């Protein structure tokens, strides 16, 4: 999901040079117009008596420290370094070196501490730790080329990138020029990676220091040359984000480089700043404004993502239902019966069972694999078939045998070995060869039962055309729940975190299971998802199952515009909010949280021509 703030939203015109976030949650943006604070709603252009200009124009660099303060590097005759302690600004150049010295670059030390490249009689790399400044490197007779980037790798090496002299490494008291494999002598950005690796962004592409040398191995051609890299960051998922001069914003990982098409379509200018906040949102700055990219909750797969439009080797039949285990999948088909797909020695082998093999009907609407290995196939109007190991292979059950209806929508097995069958006329249970049926007289909100769930506590849940119910104390009970749970329930699943996920005729919902059962649902216990969360639709479909949990704990939805997946573990976020809206103009402290947490960011690229040297 992408959001943009420009002049029309109160964001200053002109390039964005740097972005960071302080402990109180404020987002800070260094721009040509000055230092901007964002509380999630309003932009505030900061004023300072510490600067020679009242609004601190040309803020080239920002670094938040562990004490909650903010370091601000200003463009000017002396490249002033200003510190903000949350209340006021102060000029701190005298603390680093001679008062007339200047700071030409800022970065992070290996532990995240603020790192400065200071120009005095001799240049030096200075780190701030525990409120004290410490010199890490002071190379004599160092190149007079301006330093544009500085960082430190975990092994203690300090790296600097210059405007026209290339890349330098300070290790063991030695100064080492690293030019072999460097795409260009102008180094605009440095990002420390794991295993003492370093990403290097230049005017003619990027390269990776692998611990021994600069390499372009494994990089897409579009990144290893030609592209002008202006800014970089690595997110918590180890994706490298590259802001470029003419291509927008790129995401780089083991799968290659991905460009955000809608960024290009919006004609975003050169991406001169990239930053990930503590919520995992990605921020990008350009001359056209400030952009936020946040993960959608759901990843959706449909025809544009390569989801096949037919049955995929199933004779173009419609698949009504699926079930299976580690090495095999059973597919119930609209007209073609029951098909087993097995993974054998690197290839898929199939076998199909039809009425000719004893299947009750070729229209299979539900499939279930029981604990004893038998496979149950519920049909559209022919009852249910059990595929066992004997001869003949199938045993069929119909209304004549005690099944409440010959149409079977869903099947499950409870821990005591009882088989449960959802039908349009109620639920039938088969235990020790005996049938028992349940309808509205037994507590179901409707006889038309569409789906079922056996939860982690052994409770049987039923989704009906008139809402949801669960079985307790020998009968079904309808919980007190939102109006959406009185709609047609098309799918139910449970995640590993204690929530129930549902697809209704018009909603996709997550609810606390325990609170739903005891009737104590609060507002925070119910979450509804929609297009803003990555879903292309919230309309469920009648498939079995239409909502399912996989072995990794992800929840899958079959909806009318594709298959969508959410990882509930990514929705758990106990960290502080990404922006604390504590502006003095607000009467109370309000927290702005990233609403979503499911899914995939795709990105693009752009320039350095607008960046000051």
C-alpha positions in Angstrom: 0.0 0.0 0.0 1.4 3.4 -1.0 0.6 6.9 0.4 2.0 10.2 -0.6 2.2 13.6 1.0 3.1 16.6 -1.1 2.6 20.4 -1.0 -1.1 20.0 -1.1 -0.9 18.1 2.2 1.3 20.6 3.9 4.6 19.0 3.0 7.3 21.5 1.9 8.3 21.7 -1.8 11.8 20.7 -2.8 14.1 17.7 -2.4 14.1 15.4 0.7 17.7 14.6 1.8 17.2 12.4 4.9 14.6 10.6 7.1 14.9 9.3 10.6 12.7 8.5 13.6 13.3 9.4 17.3 12.4 7.4 20.3 9.2 9.4 20.9 7.9 8.1 17.6 8.1 11.3 15.6 9.3 11.0 12.0 11.8 13.6 11.0 12.5 14.7 7.4 15.5 16.8 6.3 14.5 18.9 3.3 15.7 21.8 1.3 13.3 24.0 3.1 14.4 22.8 6.5 13.7 20.3 9.3 10.2 18.8 9.2 8.6 16.9 12.0 5.7 14.6 11.2 3.3 13.3 13.8 1.2 11.1 11.5 -1.2 13.9 10.7 0.6 17.3 10.5 3.9 18.5 9.2 5.7 21.1 11.3 8.7 23.1 10.1 11.0 23.4 13.0 12.7 26.7 14.1 16.1 27.0 15.8 18.2 29.8 17.3 21.2 27.5 16.9 21.3 28.0 13.2 22.2 31.1 11.3 18.9 30.7 9.5 15.7 30.7 11.6 14.2 27.7 9.8 17.4 25.7 9.3 17.2 25.4 5.5 19.1 22.6 3.6 19.0 19.8 6.1 21.3 17.3 4.5 21.5 14.6 7.2 19.6 13.3 10.2 20.6 10.8 12.9 18.5 9.8 15.9 20.5 8.8 19.0 19.7 6.3 21.7 19.0 9.1 24.2 16.0 10.3 22.2 17.9 13.2 20.6 18.3 14.1 17.0 21.5 15.1 15.2 20.9 17.5 12.2 23.6 18.3 9.6 23.0 21.6 7.8 24.4 22.8 4.5 26.3 26.0 4.7 29.8 27.5 4.8 30.8 25.3 7.7 28.5 22.3 7.4 27.0 22.9 10.9 26.0 20.0 13.1 23.1 20.8 15.4 21.6 18.6 18.2 17.9 18.6 19.2 17.2 17.2 22.7 13.4 17.2 22.4 13.1 20.8 23.6 15.8 22.9 22.0 18.6 23.0 19.5 22.3 23.5 20.2 25.3 23.8 17.9 27.6 20.9 18.8 30.6 21.3 16.4 32.8 22.5 19.3 32.1 19.1 21.0 33.4 17.1 18.1 36.5 19.2 17.1 37.5 22.7 16.6 34.5 25.1 16.5 35.4 26.1 12.9 35.5 22.5 11.7 32.6 21.0 9.7 30.7 17.7 9.4 30.5 16.4 5.9 28.8 13.1 6.4 26.9 11.1 9.0 26.1 7.4 9.4 25.9 4.5 11.8 28.6 2.6 13.7 28.3 -1.1 13.9 26.1 -0.9 17.0 23.9 1.8 15.6 25.6 4.7 17.4 25.8 8.0 15.5 29.0 8.2 13.4 30.3 11.5 12.0 33.0 12.4 9.4 34.5 15.7 10.6 36.8 18.0 8.7 39.3 19.9 10.7 43.0 20.4 10.2 42.8 16.6 9.5 39.7 14.7 8.8 38.4 12.0 11.2 35.6 9.5 11.9 34.1 10.2 15.3 31.4 8.1 17.1 29.1 9.1 19.9 28.7 6.4 22.6 27.4 6.9 26.2 27.2 10.7 25.6 30.9 10.8 24.8 32.7 11.3 21.5 35.4 8.8 20.4 37.7 9.0 17.4 37.7 5.8 15.4 39.9 6.9 12.5 42.1 9.9 11.8 44.0 9.1 8.6 46.9 11.5 7.9 47.1 13.1 4.5 43.7 11.8 3.5 42.2 12.7 0.1 40.6 16.2 0.0 37.7 14.8 -2.0 34.4 15.5 -0.1 33.1 12.5 1.9 29.5 11.8 1.0 28.9 8.6 3.1 30.3 6.9 6.1 29.5 3.7 8.0 31.1 0.9 10.1 30.9 -2.8 9.6 30.6 -5.2 12.7 34.4 -6.1 12.5 35.2 -2.5 13.3 36.2 -1.3 9.8 35.2 2.2 9.0 34.2 2.9 5.4 33.9 6.3 3.6 32.6 7.1 0.1 33.9 10.2 -1.6 32.7 12.5 -4.3 35.4 11.8 -6.8 38.1 9.6 -5.1 36.2 6.4 -4.6 35.8 4.1 -1.6 38.1 3.9 1.4 38.4 1.4 4.2 40.1 2.1 7.6 41.2 -1.1 9.3 43.9 -1.8 11.9 45.2 1.8 11.6 45.6 1.5 7.9 43.9 3.5 5.1 43.0 1.2 2.2 41.7 2.6 -1.1 39.1 0.1 -2.6 38.8 0.8 -6.3 38.8 -2.6 -8.0 35.2 -3.5 -8.9 33.9 -0.1 -7.9 31.3 1.0 -10.5 32.2 4.7 -10.2 34.4 7.0 -8.1 31.4 9.0 -6.8 30.1 7.0 -3.9 26.7 8.3 -2.8 25.5 5.6 -0.2 26.9 2.9 2.0 24.9 0.3 3.9 26.4 -2.3 6.3 25.0 -5.8 5.8 25.5 -9.0 7.7 28.8 -11.0 7.8 30.8 -7.8 7.5 29.4 -7.2 4.0 28.8 -3.7 2.6 26.5 -2.4 -0.1 28.1 0.4 -2.1 25.9 2.8 -4.2 27.6 4.9 -6.8 26.7 7.1 -9.8 27.0 4.1 -12.1 25.5 1.2 -10.2 25.9 -0.7 -7.0 28.4 -3.3 -5.8 28.7 -5.6 -2.7 31.8 -5.9 -0.6 31.7 -9.6 0.3 34.2 -9.4 3.1 37.2 -9.7 0.7 36.4 -7.8 -2.5 33.8 -5.8 -4.4 31.6 -7.9 -6.5 28.5 -7.7 -8.8 27.9 -11.4 -8.7 24.2 -12.2 -8.5 23.1 -8.6 -9.1 20.6 -8.0 -11.8 22.2 -6.1 -14.7 19.9 -3.1 -14.1 21.5 -2.7 -10.7 25.1 -3.6 -11.3 25.7 -0.8 -13.9 24.1 2.3 -15.5 21.6 3.0 -12.6 22.5 6.0 -10.5 22.1 5.1 -6.8 21.2 7.9 -4.5 20.1 6.3 -1.3 19.9 2.8 0.3 18.7 1.0 3.3 18.2 -2.6 4.4 14.9 -3.6 6.0 14.2 -6.2 8.7 13.6 -8.9 6.1 17.0 -8.3 4.6 15.7 -6.6 1.5 17.9 -3.9 0.1 16.0 -0.8 -1.0 17.7 1.4 -3.5 16.6 5.0 -4.4 17.7 6.0 -7.8 17.9 8.9 -10.2 15.5 7.8 -13.0 14.0 4.5 -12.0 12.3 5.3 -8.7 12.6 2.8 -5.8 13.9 -0.7 -6.1 13.7 -3.7 -3.8 16.6 -6.2 -4.1 16.8 -9.6 -2.6 17.7 -13.2 -3.6 14.8 -13.2 -6.1 16.2 -10.2 -8.0 15.2 -6.6 -8.3 11.5 -5.5 -8.2 10.3 -2.1 -9.3 7.1 -0.5 -8.0 5.1 0.3 -11.1 2.7 2.7 -9.5 5.6 4.8 -8.3 6.8 5.2 -11.9 3.2 5.9 -13.0 3.1 8.7 -10.5 6.3 10.1 -12.1 8.1 10.1 -8.8 11.3 12.2 -9.0 14.7 11.1 -7.9 14.5 9.0 -4.7 17.0 10.8 -2.5 16.2 9.3 0.9 15.0 5.8 2.0 14.2 4.8 5.6 12.4 1.9 7.4 10.6 2.9 10.6 10.1 0.7 13.6 6.7 -0.6 12.4 8.4 -1.9 9.2 6.9 0.8 7.0 9.2 2.0 4.3 9.6 5.8 3.6 11.0 7.4 0.5 11.6 11.0 -0.2 11.9 12.9 -3.4 11.4 16.4 -4.8 7.7 15.6 -5.2 7.1 14.7 -1.6 7.2 12.0 1.0 6.0 8.4 0.3 5.1 5.6 2.7 5.0 2.0 1.6 3.5 -0.5 4.0 2.9 -4.2 3.8 -0.6 -5.2 3.0 -2.0 -7.8 5.4 -2.8 -10.2 2.5 -0.9 -11.4 -0.5 -3.4 -12.1 -3.3 -2.8 -14.5 -6.2 -5.0 -14.4 -9.3 -4.5 -14.5 -13.1 -2.0 -11.5 -13.1 0.2 -13.4 -10.6 0.2 -16.6 -12.7 -2.7 -18.5 -11.0 -3.9 -20.9 -13.7 -7.4 -20.3 -15.1 -8.2 -23.9 -15.6 -7.8 -27.1 -13.4 -4.1 -27.3 -14.1 -3.7 -30.8 -15.6 -7.2 -31.8 -14.5 -8.8 -31.7 -17.9 -9.9 -28.0 -17.4 -12.5 -29.2 -14.9 -13.5 -27.1 -11.9 -12.0 -28.1 -8.6 -14.7 -28.0 -5.8 -12.6 -29.3 -2.9 -9.1 -30.3 -1.8 -7.5 -32.2 1.0 -4.3 -34.1 1.6 -1.1 -34.6 3.4 2.6 -34.3 3.0 3.1 -36.1 -0.4 -0.4 -36.2 -1.9 -3.4 -34.0 -2.6 -7.0 -35.1 -3.3 -9.1 -33.0 -5.5 -12.9 -33.1 -5.7 -14.0 -32.1 -9.2 -17.2 -30.7 -10.7 -17.6 -33.4 -13.3 -14.5 -35.5 -13.2 -14.8 -37.4 -9.9 -12.0 -37.7 -7.3 -8.3 -37.2 -8.3 -5.2 -38.0 -6.3 -2.0 -36.1 -7.1 1.1 -37.6 -5.7 4.7 -36.3 -5.7 6.9 -39.2 -6.7 10.6 -38.8 -7.5 10.4 -35.2 -8.6 7.2 -35.5 -10.7 3.4 -35.4 -10.1 1.5 -38.6 -10.7 -2.3 -38.7 -10.9 -5.1 -41.2 -10.5 -8.7 -40.4 -10.9 -11.7 -42.3 -9.4 -15.2 -42.0 -10.9 -18.6 -43.7 -10.8 -17.0 -46.5 -12.8 -14.8 -47.2 -9.8 -17.7 -47.2 -7.4 -17.7 -43.4 -6.5 -21.2 -42.3 -5.5 -21.2 -39.4 -8.0 -18.7 -37.7 -10.3 -19.6 -34.3 -8.8 -17.5 -34.2 -5.6 -18.2 -31.2 -3.5 -16.1 -32.0 -0.4 -13.0 -34.1 0.4 -11.5 -35.2 3.7 -8.7 -37.5 4.7 -9.3 -39.2 8.0 -6.7 -40.2 10.5 -6.8 -43.9 9.5 -5.8 -42.9 6.0 -9.3 -43.3 4.4 -10.5 -40.6 2.1 -14.1 -39.4 2.3 -15.7 -37.7 -0.8 -19.0 -35.8 -0.3 -20.9 -35.4 -3.5 -23.3 -32.9 -4.9 -26.4 -35.1 -4.7 -25.2 -38.7 -4.3 -24.3 -38.9 -0.7 -20.8 -39.6 0.6 -18.2 -42.2 -0.4 -15.4 -43.7 1.7 -12.3 -44.8 -0.2 -10.5 -47.4 1.9 -8.0 -50.1 1.2 -10.4 -53.0 0.6 -12.3 -54.3 -2.4 -14.4 -52.8 -3.7 -12.5 -49.5 -3.0 -15.6 -47.4 -2.1 -18.3 -47.7 0.5 -21.2 -45.3 -0.1 -23.6 -43.8 2.4 -26.8 -41.9 1.5 -30.0 -40.7 3.2 -31.2 -44.2 3.1 -28.4 -45.1 5.5 -29.0 -42.3 7.9 -27.2 -39.3 6.3 -29.5 -36.3 6.7 -29.0 -35.2 3.1 -27.3 -36.5 -0.1 -25.6 -33.2 -0.6 -22.4 -33.0 1.5 -20.8 -29.5 1.8 -18.0 -30.3 4.3 -16.5 -33.2 6.3 -14.3 -33.3 9.4 -13.3 -35.8 12.1 -13.3 -35.1 15.9 -10.7 -36.5 18.3 -13.0 -39.4 19.3 -13.2 -40.6 15.7 -16.7 -39.2 14.9 -17.1 -38.1 11.3 -19.2 -34.9 10.9 -20.9 -34.1 7.6 -22.3 -30.6 6.8 -25.3 -30.6 4.5 -28.0 -28.2 3.4 -30.4 -30.0 5.8 -28.2 -30.0 9.0 -25.2 -31.9 10.3 -24.9 -35.7 10.4 -22.4 -37.5 12.7 -21.2 -41.0 12.1 -19.7 -42.8 15.2 -19.2 -46.6 15.6 -21.4 -47.2 12.6 -24.3 -45.2 14.0 -25.7 -42.0 12.5 -27.1 -39.0 14.4 -28.3 -35.7 12.9 -28.4 -32.1 14.2 -30.6 -29.2 12.9 -32.0 -25.9 14.2 -33.8 -27.7 16.9 -30.3 -28.6 18.3 -29.1 -25.0 18.3 -27.9 -24.4 14.7 -28.8 -21.0 13.4 -29.8 -22.6 10.1 -30.2 -26.1 8.7 -28.1 -25.1 5.7 -24.5 -25.8 7.0 -21.8 -24.7 4.5 -18.5 -25.3 6.4 -17.1 -26.7 9.6 -14.0 -26.3 11.8 -12.5 -28.5 14.5 -10.5 -26.1 16.6 -7.4 -26.6 18.8 -9.6 -27.4 21.8 -11.6 -30.1 20.0 -14.7 -27.9 19.6 -16.7 -28.3 16.4 -17.7 -25.1 14.7 -20.4 -24.8 12.1 -20.8 -22.0 9.5 -24.3 -21.8 8.2 -26.3 -19.6 5.8 -27.5 -17.6 8.9 -24.3 -17.4 10.9 -21.9 -19.3 13.1 -22.3 -21.8 15.9 -20.1 -24.1 18.1 -20.9 -27.4 19.8 -20.8 -27.4 23.6 -22.7 -29.2 26.3 -24.1 -31.7 23.8 -25.7 -29.0 21.6 -24.8 -26.2 19.2 -24.7 -22.7 20.6 -24.9 -19.4 18.7 -22.4 -16.9 20.2 -23.1 -13.2 20.8 -21.2 -11.7 17.8 -21.1 -8.8 15.3 -23.8 -8.7 12.7 -21.4 -9.9 10.1 -21.4 -13.3 11.8 -25.1 -13.7 11.2 -24.4 -13.6 7.4 -23.7 -16.7 5.3 -20.4 -18.2 6.6 -18.4 -19.6 3.7 -15.2 -20.6 5.4 -13.6 -20.9 8.9 -10.1 -21.5 10.1 -8.1 -21.1 13.3 -4.6 -19.7 13.6 -1.9 -20.6 16.1 -2.4 -17.4 18.1 -6.0 -18.1 19.3 -8.0 -16.4 16.6 -10.8 -17.6 14.3 -10.7 -16.4 10.7 -13.9 -16.3 8.6 -15.0 -15.5 5.1 -18.7 -14.5 4.8 -20.7 -13.4 1.8 -19.3 -9.9 2.2 -16.6 -9.8 4.9 -13.2 -11.2 5.9 -12.9 -11.2 9.7 -10.5 -12.2 12.5 -11.9 -12.8 16.0 -10.6 -13.9 19.3 -11.8 -17.5 19.7 -12.1 -17.6 23.5 -13.9 -14.2 23.6 -16.3 -15.3 20.9 -17.2 -18.5 22.8 -17.8 -16.8 26.1 -19.6 -13.8 24.6 -17.1 -11.2 25.8 -15.9 -9.8 22.4 -14.6 -6.3 22.7 -13.9 -3.9 19.8 -10.2 -4.8 19.8 -11.1 -8.5 19.5 -12.7 -8.1 16.1 -10.7 -7.1 13.0 -12.1 -6.7 9.5 -10.0 -6.7 6.4 -10.5 -5.2 2.9 -8.8 -3.7 -0.2 -6.5 -1.5 2.0 -5.1 -4.7 3.4 -4.2 -6.3 0.1 -7.5 -8.1 -0.7 -9.0 -7.7 -4.1 -12.3 -8.8 -2.8 -14.1 -9.6 0.4 -16.7 -11.8 -1.2 -16.2 -15.5 -0.3 -17.0 -18.5 -2.5 -18.5 -21.9 -1.8 -15.5 -24.2 -1.9 -14.3 -26.7 0.7 -12.4 -25.4 2.4 -12.6 -21.8 1.3 -10.5 -20.8 4.3 -7.7 -23.0 5.5 -4.6 -22.9 7.7 -1.4 -24.4 6.4 1.4 -26.2 8.4 3.3 -22.9 8.7 0.4 -21.2 10.4 -0.6 -19.0 7.4 -4.3 -18.6 6.6 -5.5 -19.0 3.0 -8.7 -17.6 1.5 -10.5 -18.6 -1.7 -12.3 -15.4 -2.7 -14.1 -14.4 -5.9 -11.1 -12.5 -7.3 -8.3 -14.9 -6.4 -6.5 -16.7 -3.6 -5.3 -14.5 -0.7 -2.9 -15.4 2.1 -2.1 -13.8 5.4 0.5 -14.7 8.0 -1.0 -14.0 11.4 2.4 -14.0 13.0 3.3 -10.8 11.1 0.2 -9.1 12.5 1.6 -9.4 16.0 3.3 -6.2 16.7 4.1 -5.4 20.4 6.5 -2.6 19.6 5.9 1.1 20.2 3.8 2.8 17.5 5.7 4.1 14.5 4.6 7.6 15.0 3.5 9.2 18.3 1.2 12.0 17.6 2.0 14.0 20.7 2.0 17.5 19.1 1.5 20.2 21.7 -1.5 21.3 19.7 -3.2 18.0 20.4 -5.1 17.8 23.7 -4.2 14.1 24.2 -1.5 11.7 23.1 -2.8 9.8 20.1 -1.0 6.7 18.7 -0.8 6.2 14.9 -0.3 2.6 14.1 0.3 0.8 10.8 -3.1 -0.7 10.2 -1.9 -3.6 8.2 0.7 -6.3 8.3 0.1 -8.9 5.7 2.4 -9.0 2.6 4.6 -7.8 -0.1 6.1 -4.6 -1.1 7.2 -4.2 -4.6 9.4 -1.3 -5.6 11.0 1.0 -8.3 14.1 3.7 -8.9 15.5 7.5 -9.5 18.6 10.3 -9.3 21.4 12.2 -7.5 21.5 15.2 -9.8 19.3 17.0 -7.3 21.5 16.1 -4.3 24.0 18.6 -3.1 27.6 17.4 -3.2 
